[in-house]
Amino acid sequence: MIVDDAGPGLPESAYKNSAQHFQRFDKSRDRQSGGSGLGMSIAFAIVKQHHGSMNLEKSPLGGLRTVIHLPF
């Protein structure tokens, strides 16, 4: 499954280190503004539980591309 968006994307380091737990990619978000860094951690954990993989890449639309591979 591939999901693309046209948002601002992520910092370069996020594409290499995408599996770090509780990482906030958007530094403007914190606990006070509603960010806990759990979203990607939860998504990675769900995909891993199903023996799949998840990669973050630059989208051709300009934002983030999330690629999820799940076995049949």
Backbone as JSON, one array per atom type, in Angstrom:
{
  "sequence": "MIVDDAGPGLPESAYKNSAQHFQRFDKSRDRQSGGSGLGMSIAFAIVKQHHGSMNLEKSPLGGLRTVIHLPF",
  "N": [[0.86, -1.15, 0.0], [0.57, 2.21, -0.81], [0.75, 5.47, 0.33], [0.44, 8.79, -0.44], [1.12, 12.25, 0.22], [0.71, 15.82, -0.11], [1.88, 17.53, 1.64], [4.17, 19.38, 3.81], [6.24, 17.55, 4.04], [9.02, 15.7, 5.52], [11.87, 16.19, 7.74], [15.16, 15.53, 6.39], [16.57, 13.59, 7.92], [14.55, 12.04, 9.01], [13.68, 10.28, 7.05], [15.66, 8.4, 6.96], [15.8, 7.44, 9.57], [13.29, 6.41, 10.32], [12.0, 4.59, 12.01], [12.2, 5.17, 14.71], [11.11, 5.25, 18.06], [8.46, 7.21, 19.44], [9.06, 9.66, 18.23], [8.95, 13.01, 17.34], [8.27, 14.35, 14.35], [7.52, 16.82, 13.43], [8.63, 19.62, 14.73], [7.22, 21.77, 15.74], [5.08, 20.81, 17.05], [4.03, 19.76, 20.2], [3.47, 18.32, 23.46], [1.7, 20.18, 24.61], [0.47, 21.3, 22.37], [-0.77, 19.16, 21.27], [0.76, 17.02, 20.25], [2.31, 13.87, 20.58], [4.13, 12.17, 19.55], [3.44, 9.59, 19.04], [2.03, 8.56, 16.81], [3.39, 7.54, 14.36], [4.92, 5.59, 15.6], [2.97, 3.81, 16.55], [1.81, 3.01, 14.12], [4.04, 1.76, 12.86], [4.4, -0.35, 14.7], [2.02, -1.83, 14.41], [2.2, -2.67, 11.74], [4.56, -4.18, 11.89], [3.73, -6.18, 13.66], [2.15, -7.64, 11.99], [3.98, -8.86, 10.44], [5.1, -7.28, 8.45], [6.54, -4.5, 6.6], [7.42, -1.02, 6.84], [8.06, 1.95, 5.21], [9.32, 5.27, 4.99], [9.26, 7.8, 2.61], [10.17, 10.37, 0.23], [7.49, 11.99, -1.31], [6.23, 12.08, -4.67], [4.44, 14.09, -4.87], [5.37, 16.04, -3.28], [5.26, 15.93, -0.53], [5.04, 13.54, 2.03], [5.63, 10.09, 1.47], [4.29, 7.07, 2.36], [5.1, 3.78, 2.52], [3.82, 0.64, 2.73], [4.39, -2.72, 3.21], [2.88, -5.79, 3.26], [2.74, -9.25, 4.03], [1.22, -11.86, 2.05]],
  "CA": [[0.0, 0.0, 0.0], [1.32, 3.46, -0.87], [-0.04, 6.66, 0.65], [1.18, 10.02, -0.71], [0.48, 13.52, 0.52], [1.37, 16.99, -0.68], [2.22, 18.41, 2.75], [5.54, 19.9, 3.85], [7.24, 16.49, 4.1], [9.74, 15.5, 6.78], [13.3, 16.48, 7.66], [15.93, 14.46, 5.74], [16.93, 12.53, 8.87], [13.38, 11.21, 9.29], [13.57, 9.23, 6.05], [16.66, 7.38, 7.29], [15.58, 6.94, 10.94], [11.84, 6.49, 10.47], [11.43, 3.64, 12.96], [12.47, 5.52, 16.1], [9.87, 5.36, 18.84], [8.04, 8.46, 20.06], [9.77, 10.77, 17.61], [8.12, 14.06, 16.75], [8.89, 14.85, 13.13], [7.19, 18.24, 13.36], [9.11, 20.21, 16.0], [6.29, 22.77, 16.25], [4.05, 20.12, 17.83], [4.49, 19.19, 21.46], [2.33, 17.85, 24.27], [0.74, 21.26, 24.81], [-0.28, 21.56, 21.15], [-1.44, 17.94, 20.85], [1.63, 16.01, 19.66], [3.0, 13.02, 21.54], [5.1, 11.35, 18.85], [2.97, 8.19, 19.04], [1.38, 8.15, 15.57], [4.21, 6.66, 13.53], [5.3, 4.43, 16.42], [1.84, 2.88, 16.55], [1.7, 2.46, 12.77], [5.14, 0.82, 12.68], [4.16, -1.52, 15.55], [0.94, -2.61, 13.8], [2.75, -3.31, 10.53], [5.53, -5.19, 12.33], [2.96, -7.28, 14.26], [1.62, -8.42, 10.87], [5.16, -9.34, 9.71], [5.32, -6.42, 7.29], [7.51, -3.42, 6.74], [6.9, 0.31, 6.55], [9.13, 2.88, 4.87], [8.95, 6.65, 4.72], [10.01, 8.32, 1.48], [9.65, 11.62, -0.32], [6.41, 11.78, -2.25], [6.3, 12.88, -5.89], [3.54, 15.22, -4.68], [6.08, 17.04, -2.5], [5.2, 15.66, 0.9], [5.49, 12.25, 2.54], [5.1, 8.84, 0.92], [4.38, 5.94, 3.29], [5.0, 2.52, 1.77], [3.59, -0.48, 3.65], [4.42, -4.05, 2.6], [2.35, -6.84, 4.13], [2.75, -10.54, 3.34], [-0.09, -12.42, 1.7]],
  "C": [[0.91, 1.23, 0.0], [0.36, 4.61, -0.6], [0.86, 7.87, 0.44], [0.4, 11.22, -0.21], [1.31, 14.66, -0.05], [1.73, 18.0, 0.41], [3.67, 18.85, 2.71], [6.62, 18.81, 3.88], [7.91, 16.43, 5.46], [11.18, 15.97, 6.62], [14.04, 15.28, 7.06], [16.23, 13.29, 6.68], [15.77, 11.58, 9.14], [13.25, 10.07, 8.29], [14.55, 8.09, 6.33], [16.35, 6.7, 8.62], [14.1, 6.84, 11.26], [11.26, 5.58, 11.54], [11.71, 3.98, 14.41], [11.15, 5.75, 16.84], [9.69, 6.77, 19.4], [8.81, 9.67, 19.51], [8.77, 11.75, 17.03], [8.85, 14.58, 15.52], [8.67, 16.34, 12.97], [7.53, 18.88, 14.69], [8.16, 21.26, 16.56], [5.18, 22.14, 17.09], [4.68, 19.55, 19.09], [3.27, 18.76, 22.25], [1.27, 18.94, 24.45], [-0.1, 21.53, 23.57], [-0.88, 20.28, 20.56], [-0.56, 16.87, 20.22], [2.34, 15.2, 20.72], [4.08, 12.18, 20.89], [4.69, 9.9, 18.76], [2.48, 7.7, 17.69], [2.17, 7.18, 14.73], [4.66, 5.43, 14.31], [4.21, 3.38, 16.43], [1.71, 2.23, 15.18], [2.8, 1.43, 12.51], [4.9, -0.47, 13.47], [3.07, -2.42, 14.94], [1.46, -3.37, 12.58], [3.72, -4.43, 10.91], [4.8, -6.41, 12.91], [2.39, -8.2, 13.18], [2.74, -8.88, 9.93], [5.41, -8.56, 8.42], [6.41, -5.4, 7.54], [6.86, -2.1, 6.32], [8.07, 1.24, 6.32], [8.56, 4.26, 4.61], [9.86, 7.17, 3.62], [9.46, 9.69, 1.11], [8.6, 11.29, -1.37], [6.64, 12.59, -3.53], [5.36, 14.09, -5.83], [4.19, 16.33, -3.86], [6.11, 16.77, -1.02], [5.8, 14.32, 1.26], [4.84, 11.12, 1.77], [5.34, 7.77, 1.98], [4.13, 4.68, 2.49], [4.91, 1.38, 2.79], [3.54, -1.77, 2.83], [3.91, -5.04, 3.62], [2.37, -8.17, 3.36], [1.33, -11.02, 3.04], [-0.48, -13.49, 2.66]]
}
